[in-house]
Amino acid sequence: MKQSQNTDDYSWVTNEMFDAELDDLCHDIGPVGIMSIAGVYELVKEDLNNEVLERLRDRRAAKS
């Protein structure tokens, strides 16, 4: 008798397979979709805080 495959068993998925599929999915969703995922905006805002402020400073200086 053939044993049915449990659809909740993802032990066959490697990290490389997961990462490649995640990359494809993120590409399909796009930046706006990714930023709308709960908590993502806050994480990105915190991580890029200094760079955003530097860019705003540089743009302000360029206009002067």
ChimeraX attribute file (.defattr): number of C-alpha atoms within 10 A of each C-alpha:
attribute: neighborCount
match mode: 1-to-1
recipient: residues
	/A:1	3
	/A:2	4
	/A:3	5
	/A:4	6
	/A:5	7
	/A:6	7
	/A:7	6
	/A:8	6
	/A:9	8
	/A:10	8
	/A:11	6
	/A:12	7
	/A:13	9
	/A:14	10
	/A:15	9
	/A:16	9
	/A:17	11
	/A:18	11
	/A:19	11
	/A:20	12
	/A:21	12
	/A:22	12
	/A:23	12
	/A:24	12
	/A:25	12
	/A:26	13
	/A:27	12
	/A:28	11
	/A:29	12
	/A:30	11
	/A:31	10
	/A:32	9
	/A:33	11
	/A:34	15
	/A:35	15
	/A:36	10
	/A:37	9
	/A:38	9
	/A:39	9
	/A:40	12
	/A:41	14
	/A:42	10
	/A:43	12
	/A:44	11
	/A:45	12
	/A:46	10
	/A:47	11
	/A:48	10
	/A:49	11
	/A:50	11
	/A:51	11
	/A:52	12
	/A:53	11
	/A:54	11
	/A:55	11
	/A:56	12
	/A:57	11
	/A:58	11
	/A:59	11
	/A:60	10
	/A:61	9
	/A:62	8
	/A:63	6
	/A:64	5
